[in-house]
Amino acid sequence: MQSTLNATLSATDMPVVEKQAAVEKQAVVEKQAAVEKQAVVEKQAAVEKQAAVEKQEYRDAMARLGSAVNIITTDGPGGRAGFTASAVCSVTDTPPTLLVCLNRSASVHSAFTQNQVLCVNTLADCHESLSNLFGGKTPMEQRFDAAEWARLATGSPILTDALVSFDCKVTQITSVGTHDILICEAVALRRNDDSHGLVYFDRRYHPLMRQIA
């Protein structure tokens, strides 16, 4: 009688044992998969951390990128304003378009976005002090009092002895990080072919001499 009962229990319990074993095996597989997935995530994070460029490292590298020095000016409903910038470059010549980068936290930001016009005045070698003036905390009126200005198409102040002035209307504004990128179509130009240039390289000004033909 006992022998028959044991045989019956063993036969009945077998599927339960197998099912439990299968569940445990699946749990082990899932745990292993989770461990492997976490290892991949951690490895990717380590790679990204290693590849990331620190803010100061980036700024130090950009200091080695020599560029022209410009005073960007505007006038209109938002008021007259100006600041020094090197983050200026050509976009296309059809239509003649350039871009200017402006920090959204800058005190002049609202004036430029309200006026929707500006002038890029590229500085000559004699304008180092003027560049510093427009790049600092000097009151706006004192900045403009330090030089002579004219007007072209948009009404933005044109530095009379600038190397070149691009009088522009702002056609588009795109935000990237801390800055707005102002896309500007040139509607008038003024050149001074008798002056030498000014570049900013390695956190210092350098005159750029014209080649006399």
Protein Blocks (a to p, Z undefined) as FASTA:
>chain_A
ZZmmmmmmmmmmmmmmmmmmmmmmmmmmmmmmmmmmmmmmmmmmmmmmmmpccfklmmmm
mmmmccdddddddddjkopaddddfbdcdfbfcdcdddddddfkbmklmmmmmnopacdd
dddfklmmmmmmmmmmbdfklmmmmpccdddflopacdfkbfbdcddddfbdcdehjbcc
dddddfbdcddfkbccdddeehiacddddddZZ
